Amino acid sequence: MASTVTTSKDSSAASRPGYGRLLRTRGAWTFLLPGFAARQPFAMLTLSIVLLVQHTTGSYGAAGAVAAVTGVSMALFAPYSGRLADRHGQRAVLVPGVLVHTAAGGTLTALALADAPLWALFAAAVPTGASVPQIGPMVRARWGVRLKDSPLLTTAAAFESVTDEFTFVVGPLLATALCTAVDPAAGLLTEAGLTLVGGLLFAAQKGTQPEAGRTGHARAEHASALRVPGVRVLIVTFLGIGSVFGGMQVSLAAFTESIGEPGLNGVLYGVFAAGNMLSGIACGAIAWKTAPQRRLVLGYTALALTASALWTAHSALLLAGLGLLVGMCIAPALITGYTLVEDLVPAGARTEAFTWLTGAVALGQAAAVTAAGQLEDRLWGGAGFLVPMAGTVLALVTLLALRSRLSAGPRGRTAARGVGHRESVAVD
């Protein structure tokens, strides 16, 4: 009996989730490093467009509208990109995608510098957004293949959130530095070039990509992730998170310009992203005993409260402090949402599910960029901060009303996972 207990304890300690054990997963580094390089441009795209178009037109409203078209286009096409990746393989989607994105980004830059009419910028923004490579969802899908039902899945979700936020620390700083110190077009051109190189390197890692569902049996089991009620609830919550990203990007740029310190834009956004990254690290290091549904509600409530205070800031220092708090509240909501996907959605549709959530963030960001740009042009510098407040509060109300759909019951889970998967188990 003593021997059995000891063995059980040793096994428990060995299987305890943690970043060290996660990074020792066989084959992980082969897709992590190129995946990081390939997702870096995504953090530069919106801000690079805003800074370039605002420079050439003199209007934050016009800049926000062009960036919004890009975001809406990405949000609409991303789920189909994810579905194609599930069915035909990631490489088959990535290679043509990065080529189109590079060409479209270059075209948008040339049109902006040539003072082309706004409709022409909108036309170029559509393929630019539609072809954004969905690297984050693809990396998460590869983790799902490697870890399957391992307790490290939550740690992997946290790790990916930290990686995303690290790119959002570096990306805005790089975009701001390039656009202000080199040339207004340098940010968008660099984004296009990095997408090409990083995307092709990631696509070359064929050994770790999920197996494409090309057989008749796989096709029969495949169903859209959007049919899962919990995914639809998560989409609404991620729309609210996108409103924070979009509102912050435009409003910080306008606020720093209004106080005569445009160079602080990247710093303040970096502080916001750093808060997100730090809380993401903490989330992955904690062995949670609270159900993820409850964690999402609590975390989102904190996000709505902190985002509602942004518009009251009248100094860069106060804005940095509030931005740090808002960032710290975003990561728990993102991580928990992605973790719930693993529980609610069958493996054959997870890339699509992740792209729905990523697309929701982009769509919320696009709407927020447009609304914040209009408020900045018409009201005071920093009025755009009202947008994150409205977006998160509305999403929180929806989450509270429909939170029961985030729990997969025995029957729902069996239907979601398809034939041959394990029976439902308790969340905690």
Salt bridges, closest charged atoms under 4 A:
ASP149 OD1 - ARG422 NH1 2.84
GLU160 OE1 - ARG39 NH2 2.62
ASP164 OD1 - ARG39 NH1 2.57
ASP164 OD2 - ARG140 NH2 2.94
GLU191 OE2 - HIS101 NE2 2.79
GLU221 OE2 - HIS217 NE2 3.03
GLU342 OE1 - ARG350 NH1 3.13
ASP343 OD2 - ARG413 NH2 2.90
GLU352 OE2 - ARG83 NH2 2.91
GLU352 OE1 - HIS222 NE2 3.99
